[in-house]
Amino acid sequence: MHIEVSTDNNIDGSEALATVIKGLVQQELAHLDEHISRIEVHLSDPSTGTTGHEEKHCMLEARLKGQQPTVVKHADLTLEQATKGAASKMKSSLERTLGKLSDRH
C-alpha cells in the first residue's frame, strides 16, 4: 500500500512527521494492505490564528483496487490523534465495503 502525506501551509510537513503519520495509518490498515492500492493523507490546521478551541484535521482518501475512492475525516487536538481517528473510521468503512463486495460473490 502506497501512502502519501500532504499538509496545508499551517503545518510543517517534515519528513519526521510524514514517517509518524504513515506509521499510524499502516498500523491501523495493515490487514487490508492487499486490497488498498493507495492512501492519501491530508493534514490541516484550520484554527491557526484564531482564538478558541484549536483542533487539527486529518482527511484520508483510500483507493481500493477496482473501486471508487473512500474518504473519511476526523478532527482532534493533535495531528496524531486526528490521524488515528481518521484511520479507525477508514478501517470500519473499508471493512464494511469489502464485506459487501464479498457477499456479492
Buried (B, 14 or more C-beta within 10 A) or exposed (E): BEBEBEBEEEBEEEEEBBEBBBEBBBEBBEEBEEBBEBBBBBBBBEBEEEEEEEBBBBBBBBBBEEBEEBBBBBBBEEBBBBBBBBBBBBBEBBBEBBEEEEEEE
